[in-house]
Amino acid sequence: MTATTAQTLLTLFILLVFLGFLIWALKTGQFKNIESPKHDMLDEQDDESAPPRRKVP
């Protein structure tokens, strides 16, 4: 089976969109310091504006 022109163009379009998002993510720093958010969540202090926690018996 051979690929038609439409299949080839669709494949190239999808590849270009993927590469565009990858380049955007690299330029805006989306992949920098991906480990800290999970640690920051554990280090946060209790917020006084948060509703009180229900005590479990």
ChimeraX attribute file (.defattr): number of C-alpha atoms within 10 A of each C-alpha:
attribute: neighborCount
match mode: 1-to-1
recipient: residues
	/A:1	3
	/A:2	5
	/A:3	8
	/A:4	9
	/A:5	9
	/A:6	9
	/A:7	11
	/A:8	10
	/A:9	12
	/A:10	12
	/A:11	12
	/A:12	12
	/A:13	12
	/A:14	11
	/A:15	11
	/A:16	12
	/A:17	12
	/A:18	12
	/A:19	12
	/A:20	12
	/A:21	11
	/A:22	12
	/A:23	12
	/A:24	12
	/A:25	13
	/A:26	12
	/A:27	10
	/A:28	9
	/A:29	11
	/A:30	11
	/A:31	10
	/A:32	10
	/A:33	8
	/A:34	9
	/A:35	9
	/A:36	9
	/A:37	10
	/A:38	9
	/A:39	9
	/A:40	10
	/A:41	9
	/A:42	8
	/A:43	9
	/A:44	8
	/A:45	8
	/A:46	7
	/A:47	8
	/A:48	7
	/A:49	6
	/A:50	7
	/A:51	7
	/A:52	8
	/A:53	6
	/A:54	6
	/A:55	5
	/A:56	4
	/A:57	3
